[in-house]
Amino acid sequence: MIDSHCHLDHEPLINNLNDVLERSKEVGIDKLLTISTNINSYKNILNLINQDPMIYGSIGIHPHEVQTSNFEKNYIVQEFKKYQKIIGVGESGLDYYYENSPKETQIESFKIHIEVLLVQKSLQKNFLILMHIFQQVGLLPLKIVLNYKIHLSFYQMIKY
């Protein structure tokens, strides 16, 4: 079993990592994918992925964080080449509910993450995009993704 979305670099998990790993293994979790939310989060994740074989990570900026931190496309692509256990981009997406970052900045960050996906796809690499889509964004994320001619699958219930 895989926990495909956790934040091991956040409190209280980071300070109890050994307990978290032990409990995860006890209930049959084989892999943990810890999701980046900003630049500092990603730096912490680089340390975490080396602490246990079951920990994998992503690189990306949460929509709430894009006003204060962001990654360039080429930087993300280079990070995938450097670190085998960084296997996805995210946390990515749009979240207009709290208005923590301007809509335009969120859209640009989301597009960068999708463009990284296309680079990885062209290199025949398996790759995940971990999307955070919250209410009040309508069909915009779907339109952006479809504009890039990417196939989507949803693992959570959606309604429009």
C-alpha positions as CSV (number, residue, x, y, z in Angstrom):
1,M,0.0,0.0,0.0
2,I,1.2,3.5,-0.8
3,D,0.3,6.8,1.0
4,S,0.4,9.0,-2.1
5,H,-0.1,12.3,-0.3
6,C,1.5,13.2,3.1
7,H,3.5,16.0,4.4
8,L,6.3,14.4,6.5
9,D,8.2,17.7,6.6
10,H,5.4,19.4,8.5
11,E,4.7,19.4,12.3
12,P,4.1,17.1,14.1
13,L,5.2,14.4,11.7
14,I,8.8,15.7,11.1
15,N,9.5,15.6,14.9
16,N,8.1,12.1,15.2
17,L,9.4,10.6,12.0
18,N,10.6,7.3,13.4
19,D,7.2,6.7,15.0
20,V,5.4,7.7,11.8
21,L,7.5,5.3,9.8
22,E,7.1,2.5,12.3
23,R,3.3,2.9,12.5
24,S,3.1,3.1,8.7
25,K,5.0,-0.2,8.3
26,E,2.8,-1.9,11.0
27,V,-0.3,-1.2,9.0
28,G,1.2,-2.3,5.7
29,I,2.2,0.9,4.0
30,D,5.2,0.2,1.8
31,K,5.9,3.7,0.4
32,L,5.2,7.3,1.5
33,L,5.1,10.2,-1.0
34,T,5.7,13.4,0.9
35,I,4.5,16.5,-1.0
36,S,6.4,19.7,-1.4
37,T,4.5,22.9,-0.6
38,N,7.3,25.6,-1.0
39,I,11.1,25.9,-1.5
40,N,11.9,25.2,2.2
41,S,9.6,22.2,2.2
42,Y,11.4,20.8,-0.8
43,K,14.8,21.2,0.9
44,N,13.5,19.3,3.9
45,I,12.1,16.6,1.6
46,L,15.5,16.1,0.0
47,N,16.8,15.2,3.5
48,L,13.8,13.0,4.3
49,I,14.0,10.8,1.1
50,N,17.5,9.7,2.3
51,Q,16.3,8.7,5.8
52,D,14.3,5.6,4.8
53,P,13.8,3.5,1.6
54,M,10.0,3.9,1.9
55,I,10.1,7.7,1.6
56,Y,9.7,9.4,-1.8
57,G,9.1,13.1,-2.5
58,S,7.8,15.7,-4.9
59,I,8.9,19.2,-5.9
60,G,6.4,22.0,-6.3
61,I,4.7,24.9,-4.8
62,H,1.2,24.8,-3.2
63,P,-1.2,27.4,-4.7
64,H,-1.2,29.3,-1.4
65,E,2.6,29.7,-1.6
66,V,3.1,30.9,-5.2
67,Q,3.2,34.5,-4.3
68,T,6.2,34.1,-2.0
69,S,8.1,31.2,-3.6
70,N,8.3,29.4,-7.0
71,F,10.4,27.1,-9.1
72,E,11.5,27.7,-12.7
73,K,10.7,24.8,-15.1
74,N,14.3,24.0,-15.9
75,Y,15.2,23.8,-12.2
76,I,12.5,21.3,-11.6
77,V,13.6,19.2,-14.6
78,Q,17.2,19.2,-13.4
79,E,16.1,18.1,-9.9
80,F,14.4,15.1,-11.4
81,K,17.6,14.2,-13.1
82,K,19.6,14.5,-9.8
83,Y,17.2,12.7,-7.5
84,Q,15.6,9.3,-8.3
85,K,13.3,9.5,-5.3
86,I,11.7,12.8,-6.4
87,I,8.9,11.3,-8.5
88,G,6.3,14.0,-9.0
89,V,5.5,17.7,-9.2
90,G,3.3,19.2,-6.6
91,E,1.6,20.2,-4.7
92,S,0.2,22.0,-7.8
93,G,-3.1,23.4,-8.8
94,L,-5.4,26.3,-8.1
95,D,-7.1,27.4,-4.8
96,Y,-9.1,30.6,-4.9
97,Y,-11.1,30.0,-1.8
98,Y,-8.7,31.8,0.6
99,E,-7.1,34.1,-1.9
100,N,-3.6,33.6,-0.4
101,S,-2.0,34.2,-3.8
102,P,-3.2,36.1,-6.9
103,K,-5.1,33.9,-9.4
104,E,-2.8,34.9,-12.2
105,T,0.3,33.8,-10.2
106,Q,-1.4,30.5,-9.3
107,I,-2.2,29.8,-13.0
108,E,1.4,30.5,-14.1
109,S,2.8,28.2,-11.5
110,F,0.3,25.5,-12.5
111,K,1.3,25.9,-16.2
112,I,5.0,25.5,-15.2
113,H,4.2,22.3,-13.4
114,I,2.3,21.0,-16.4
115,E,5.2,21.9,-18.8
116,V,7.5,19.9,-16.6
117,L,5.2,17.0,-17.0
118,L,5.5,17.3,-20.7
119,V,9.3,17.4,-20.6
120,Q,9.3,14.2,-18.5
121,K,6.8,12.6,-20.8
122,S,9.0,13.4,-23.8
123,L,11.9,11.7,-22.0
124,Q,9.8,8.6,-21.5
125,K,9.8,9.0,-17.7
126,N,7.0,8.0,-15.4
127,F,5.9,11.1,-13.6
128,L,3.1,12.3,-11.3
129,I,1.5,15.7,-11.0
130,L,-0.1,16.1,-7.6
131,M,-3.0,18.6,-7.9
132,H,-4.7,20.7,-5.3
133,I,-7.9,22.0,-6.8
134,F,-10.2,23.7,-4.4
135,Q,-13.7,25.2,-4.9
136,Q,-14.4,28.3,-6.9
137,V,-12.0,27.5,-9.7
138,G,-14.6,26.0,-12.0
139,L,-13.4,24.2,-15.1
140,L,-10.3,26.3,-15.5
141,P,-7.8,23.6,-14.3
142,L,-9.4,21.1,-16.7
143,K,-9.2,23.6,-19.6
144,I,-5.5,24.3,-18.9
145,V,-4.6,20.6,-18.7
146,L,-6.6,19.8,-21.8
147,N,-5.0,22.6,-23.7
148,Y,-1.7,20.7,-23.2
149,K,-3.4,17.5,-24.6
150,I,-2.8,15.6,-21.3
151,H,-4.9,12.7,-20.2
152,L,-6.3,12.9,-16.7
153,S,-7.6,10.5,-14.1
154,F,-9.3,11.4,-10.9
155,Y,-8.9,9.4,-7.7
156,Q,-11.3,11.5,-5.6
157,M,-15.0,12.2,-6.1
158,I,-15.5,15.3,-8.2
159,K,-18.6,17.2,-9.2
160,Y,-19.3,20.1,-11.5
